[in-house]
Amino acid sequence: MLVYALQFAFGLFGLSLLMNILRLIRGPHLPDRILALDTIYINSLALLLLLGIWHNTMAYFEAALLIAMLGFIGTVAAAKFLLRGDIIE
């Protein structure tokens, strides 16, 4: 039963990732594109966690933690750039 749930989740997160890539390409404004990038990293993080469950190993979870930290820093930097026009004060 877990195999079917994982396959279903892989399919839905993969579809969501493709839709976010479409939003990244077609986004009319810069905030739309930044939000699409943020959602892409969250979806790829979820796919990595599902892959860790599928292969039953902890290495994927450590990589997911690293991606989550870098994605948060990137989102904060992009938001500061949009608000102020400069990242470092």
N, C-alpha and C positions, 0 to 999 in steps of 0.2 A: 504494500500500500504506500509506503514511503517513496518508492521508486516513481510511482505515478504522480504523486504530489510534487516531487522534485522536477520531473519532466514538465509538468504543467507550469510550475513557477519559472523554470528556465524559459519556456515559451513566452510567458507574459512579460518577464523582465527584458527579454530580447526584443519583443515588439515595442515595449516602452522605450528602450534604448534607440531603436530605429526612428520612432516618432520624435524623440528629443533631438536626434541628429538632423531631422528635417526642420525642426524649429530653429536649430542653430544656423542652418543654411538660409532659411527663408525669413528669419526674424527681422521685422522692419526696423527695430531700434536696438541700441546697444544693451539696455537693461534686459530685453528679451533674450538676447544671445548669452548674456552672463547667467541668467536664470537657467537657460538650457544647458550650459556647461556645468552648472552646479547640480542639476538633476542628472546629467550624464554620469558624473562621478558617483553620485549616490546609487544609481542603477548598476553601474559597473561594480561598485562595492557589494551590492546585494548579490550579483552574479558570482562574485568571488567567494562570498560566504556560502552560497549554494554549492559551488564547486568543492569547497572544503568539507561540506556535509556529505557530498557524493563520494569523495575519495577517502573520507574518514581520516583526515590528517590535520594537524594544527598549524602547519606552515601557511596555509591560505588565510587563516584567521589573523596571523601576525602581519601578513602583507596587507590585509584589509584594514587593520588598525593604522598602519603607516599611511595608506591612501586616504583614510579618513582625516588624519591630522593634516596632511598636505592639502587636501581639498578644502578644509576649513580655513587654513591660512590663505589659500588662493582666493576664496570667496571674500574674506575680509579685505584683502588687498584690492580686489576689483571694486568693492563697495566704496572704499576710501578714495580710489581713483575717480569713481563717478561723482562722488560728493565734492571733492576738493580739487580734482585735477592733478593731484600730486600724491604719491604714496608715502614718501618719507618727508617729514616736516623739517 
